[in-house]
């Protein structure tokens, strides 16, 4: 089995897709796939499908969707057993087109009641359904999609991202950058982007998106520390347009622009972010971002950081190599909001502008 949820939903058994076309069965499969090898209660599936307002027939309807998914799994297993092609999954074995759950999948309508209250199907079962029951298992109170230890992309993402975070904590920046980049490469788009999300899927998708953003943020930090600021400019420009209030991404773009000798544009990024935060949320940028803005303002034009230059060889922010205060000018029309010299914090001066 292969399960891929970091993009369009893909679930393959013996190389054959078992993803149905109707929305509600896809929701059931998506929730089972995101919780692979764990029990998903039938009540949770009902809440997902009907947004907390399940109909009277919700239990038997969920059972029918599960039966239909088993039919598709059985067809894939049967095709593999006889050496057939992938076409067997298009019409589950033992179920003619337009009849039973297979017909309801094509029409996208609620299927008729076809399982007993105990979860056993009524009528004959197609060949191969017993192995399919081991893959999509009925357990007390719910269902479990058993992977048998096979490929699940979200697990591989979490493994690689965790390794990258640990490498960053241990100071191995090149390894962290590689591991985090490999983790992010597994994403093919928004998670299960082709599946309608109810309350439970919605929570899980928000969790995954936050996990992805965390890995992305740390990978970019690693790349900045490795001196890859020019390479990052295009990516960060797109990201700050997509995440207009994300301070960390704006901080990284400011650093990348400043280190590329584009100080005025770095300050303009801060100006736009501040306008968005104040205008839409009524808040000022964080103290960390304000300090970075001050350091860029104070950095003389001749002191653009060079890649790989040790911090001990660079003068403190706001001083030229001769020791005199910097004379860099603000961009045209820039508001004079900078505090007077006695108010500027001495601790940590220049710490944001250093590479490495």
Rosetta blueprint (number, residue, H / E / L):
1 X L
2 X E
3 X E
4 X E
5 X L
6 X L
7 X L
8 X L
9 X L
10 X E
11 X E
12 X E
13 X E
14 X L
15 X L
16 X E
17 X E
18 X L
19 X L
20 X L
21 X L
22 X L
23 X H
24 X H
25 X H
26 X H
27 X H
28 X H
29 X H
30 X H
31 X H
32 X H
33 X H
34 X H
35 X L
36 X L
37 X L
38 X L
39 X E
40 X E
41 X E
42 X H
43 X H
44 X H
45 X H
46 X H
47 X H
48 X H
49 X H
50 X H
51 X L
52 X L
53 X L
54 X L
55 X L
56 X L
57 X L
58 X H
59 X H
60 X H
61 X H
62 X H
63 X H
64 X H
65 X H
66 X H
67 X H
68 X H
69 X H
70 X H
71 X H
72 X H
73 X H
74 X H
75 X H
76 X H
77 X H
78 X H
79 X H
80 X H
81 X H
82 X L
83 X L
84 X L
85 X L
86 X H
87 X H
88 X H
89 X H
90 X L
91 X L
92 X L
93 X L
94 X L
95 X L
96 X L
97 X L
98 X L
99 X L
100 X H
101 X H
102 X H
103 X H
104 X H
105 X H
106 X H
107 X H
108 X L
109 X L
110 X L
111 X L
112 X L
113 X L
114 X L
115 X E
116 X L
117 X L
118 X L
119 X L
120 X L
121 X E
122 X L
123 X L
124 X L
125 X L
126 X L
127 X L
128 X L
129 X H
130 X H
131 X H
132 X H
133 X H
134 X H
135 X H
136 X E
137 X E
138 X E
139 X E
140 X L
141 X L
142 X E
143 X E
144 X E
145 X E
146 X L
147 X L
148 X L
149 X L
150 X L
151 X E
152 X E
153 X H
154 X H
155 X H
156 X H
157 X H
158 X H
159 X H
160 X H
161 X H
162 X H
163 X H
164 X H
165 X H
166 X H
167 X H
168 X H
169 X H
170 X L
171 X L
172 X L
173 X H
174 X H
175 X H
176 X H
177 X H
178 X H
179 X H
180 X H
181 X H
182 X H
183 X H
184 X H
185 X L
186 X L
187 X L
188 X L
189 X L
190 X L
191 X L
192 X L
193 X L
194 X L
195 X L
196 X L
197 X L
198 X L
199 X H
200 X H
201 X H
202 X H
203 X H
204 X H
205 X H
206 X H
207 X H
208 X H
209 X H
210 X H
211 X H
212 X H
213 X H
214 X H
215 X H
216 X H
217 X H
218 X H
219 X H
220 X H
221 X H
222 X H
223 X H
224 X H
225 X H
226 X L
227 X L
228 X L
229 X H
230 X H
231 X H
232 X H
233 X H
234 X H
235 X H
236 X H
237 X H
238 X H
239 X H
240 X H
241 X H
242 X H
243 X L
244 X L
245 X L
246 X L
247 X H
248 X H
249 X H
250 X H
251 X H
252 X H
253 X H
254 X H
255 X H
256 X H
257 X H
258 X H
259 X H
260 X L
261 X L
262 X L
263 X H
264 X H
265 X H
266 X H
267 X H
268 X H
269 X H
270 X H
271 X H
272 X H
273 X H
274 X H
275 X H
276 X H
277 X H
278 X H
279 X H
280 X H
281 X H
282 X L
283 X L
284 X L
285 X L
286 X L
287 X H
288 X H
289 X H
290 X H
291 X H
292 X H
293 X H
294 X H
295 X H
296 X H
297 X H
298 X H
299 X L
300 X L
301 X H
302 X H
303 X H
304 X L
305 X L
306 X L
307 X L
308 X L
309 X L
310 X L
311 X H
312 X H
313 X H
314 X L
315 X L
316 X L
317 X L
318 X L
319 X E
320 X L
321 X L
322 X L
323 X L
324 X L
325 X E
326 X L
327 X L
328 X L
329 X L
330 X L
331 X L
332 X L
333 X L
334 X L
335 X L
336 X L
337 X L
338 X L
339 X L
340 X L
341 X H
342 X H
343 X H
344 X L
345 X L
346 X L
347 X L
348 X L
349 X L
350 X L
351 X L
352 X L
353 X L
354 X L
355 X L
356 X L
